[in-house]
Amino acid sequence: MGGEKSIEEKIAALEKEQLSIKKYLKENIKSNEELIEIIKTFCNDIKESETVNTDVAKLLS
């Protein structure tokens, strides 16, 4: 049974995998937060554009 890993090796491998998962999740959370800010800015730009369009329409009428 020389090919089997010890408990310590299995734990170490699981801890390494856990760190990789934490890093991946942290990067994705940051990416999601950046996307949320982009969407908020985009929505604000649309609202401002609608306001400008409404103002122009009022001026032209």
N, C-alpha and C positions, 0 to 999 in steps of 0.2 A: 504494500500500500504506500509506496514511496511517492506516487504521483499526486496524492491528496494534499490539499492546502491545509495548513494549520488554522485554527480559529483566529489567531492573531493576524495571519495573512488575509483571511476573509474579511475581518473587521477593518483592516487597513484599506482593502480594496473598496469596501462599502463606504468608508469615510471619504476616500478620494472621489468616488462617484457622487456622493452627497455634495461635496464642495463644487464639483463640476455643475451639478444641477442648480445649486444656489447661485453660482456665477451666471448661468444661462438665464435664470429667472430674473435676477437683478438687472441684467442687460435688457431683457424684454420689457420689464417694468419701466425702465428709463426710456426705451424706445416708444412705449405706449404713451408715456407722459408727454414726450415730444410731439407725437401725433395728435394728442388731445389739444395741445397748444396751437398747432397748425390749423386744426379744424376750427377752434375758437376764433382765430384770426380770420380765417376764411369766412366764417359766418358773420363776423362783424363787418368785413368788407362787403358782403352781400347786402347787409342791412344798410350800410352807408350808401351803397349804390342805389338801393331802392329809394332812400330818402332823397338823393340827388335827382333821380328820375322823377319823383313826385314833385319836387320843387320846380324842376324845369317844366313839367306838364302844367303846373299852376301858373307859371310865368307866361307860357304860351297861350293859355286859355283866356 
